[in-house]
């Protein structure tokens, strides 16, 4: 199966959070927070003006809240994952009977090899033996059983470039039944 599309990058999907989670920006806010805390603690000893004391307290608390928010933004950025979609074509070599779970076995064959899948009856309605079909598989971050092993082992991510591979072997993709979309080719 060949790479069809890659979802939005983090910067495209969340432009504001992308800026807020930038390490230079976070470092600047943390330095500002420490400066405010130092000024506030040194000024409190003198207690000359209540207005300045209140302003420094409010400013310090706001900067602390901003720092906590930036930490949350960094977490969001670290857990973001682009959707990756692969597509390909295959020939239907056989279709089995419907079982008790309303699933049918379908055997597909393409250049990568042969694969037997159990798919819901509604998902392969209208597809017959000998048809040429289009396949599409999308990997999401919310599917850790697929993403984690592929990502760690470099199965669909090129370990050198950290980008999605251009081609996946149809026979080796796990959990394919849950994610594959089949449509009849014209």
SVG drawing of the C-alpha trace seen along z (x, -y; Angstrom):
<svg xmlns="http://www.w3.org/2000/svg" viewBox="-25 -54 44 73">
<polyline fill="none" stroke="black" stroke-width="0.4" points="0.0,0.0 1.3,-3.4 1.2,-6.6 -1.8,-8.6 -1.8,-11.5 -0.5,-12.8 -2.7,-14.9 -2.1,-18.4 1.1,-19.1 0.8,-20.4 1.5,-23.9 -1.3,-23.8 -3.8,-22.2 -3.0,-24.3 -1.2,-27.5 -1.6,-29.3 -0.7,-26.3 2.3,-25.8 3.6,-29.3 2.9,-28.9 4.7,-25.5 7.8,-26.9 10.8,-26.4 12.1,-29.9 8.8,-31.4 8.4,-29.1 11.9,-29.9 11.2,-33.7 8.0,-33.4 9.8,-31.3 12.6,-33.9 10.0,-36.7 8.3,-34.7 11.5,-34.5 12.3,-38.2 8.8,-39.1 9.2,-36.8 12.6,-38.3 11.3,-41.8 8.2,-41.1 10.1,-39.4 12.7,-42.2 10.0,-44.9 7.8,-43.3 10.5,-44.0 10.2,-47.7 6.3,-47.9 6.3,-51.5 3.4,-51.4 0.4,-49.0 -0.6,-49.6 2.8,-48.4 2.7,-45.5 -0.8,-44.5 0.3,-44.9 3.4,-42.8 1.3,-40.0 -1.2,-40.0 1.5,-40.0 3.4,-37.2 0.2,-35.0 -0.8,-35.7 2.7,-34.7 2.6,-31.5 -0.8,-30.6 0.6,-31.4 3.6,-29.1 1.2,-26.3 -0.8,-26.8 2.4,-26.6 3.2,-23.3 -0.2,-22.0 0.5,-23.3 3.8,-21.4 2.0,-18.2 -0.6,-18.7 2.2,-19.2 4.1,-16.1 1.0,-13.8 -0.1,-15.1 0.0,-12.7 -0.7,-13.3 -3.2,-11.0 -1.5,-8.9 -3.5,-7.3 -2.3,-4.5 -4.1,-3.3 -3.8,-0.6 -5.6,1.7 -6.2,5.5 -8.1,8.2 -10.8,10.2 -9.8,13.9 -12.6,15.2 -15.5,14.2 -16.6,16.5 -20.0,17.0 -21.5,14.7 -20.8,15.9 -22.8,15.3 -21.2,11.9 -22.3,10.7 -18.8,10.8 -17.5,12.2 -14.1,13.4 -12.6,11.9 -9.3,12.8 -7.4,10.0 -4.4,10.3 -2.0,7.6 1.7,7.1 2.6,7.4 0.9,10.8 -2.3,12.4 -4.4,11.5 -7.5,12.9 -9.6,10.4 -12.8,10.7 -14.9,7.6 -18.4,6.6 -21.0,7.6 -22.1,4.0 -18.5,2.8 -18.1,5.2 -21.6,5.1 -21.6,5.2 -18.1,6.6 -17.8,9.9 -15.1,12.4 -12.9,11.2 -13.6,7.5 -10.7,5.0 -11.1,2.9 -9.5,-0.2 -8.2,0.1 -7.6,-2.8 -6.2,-2.5 -5.9,-5.5 -3.9,-5.4 -4.9,-7.7 -3.3,-8.5 -6.3,-7.1 -5.4,-3.6 -2.4,-2.8 -2.4,0.9 -1.5,0.0 0.4,-3.3 2.7,-2.4 4.4,0.8 4.6,-0.7 6.0,-4.0 8.6,-2.4 9.7,0.3 9.9,-2.2 7.4,-0.1 5.6,-3.0 7.9,-5.8 11.3,-5.9 13.8,-5.8 16.3,-8.1 14.0,-10.8 11.2,-10.4 8.7,-10.7 6.0,-8.2 7.3,-5.5 6.1,-5.8 5.1,-2.1 3.8,0.5 3.6,4.2 -0.1,5.2 0.6,8.6 2.3,7.1 -0.2,4.4 -1.8,5.5 -5.4,4.7 -6.3,4.2 -9.9,5.4 -10.8,2.5 -9.3,-0.3 -9.6,0.7 -12.1,-0.8 -12.9,1.1 -14.6,-0.4 -15.2,1.2 -12.8,-0.1 -14.3,-1.4"/>
</svg>
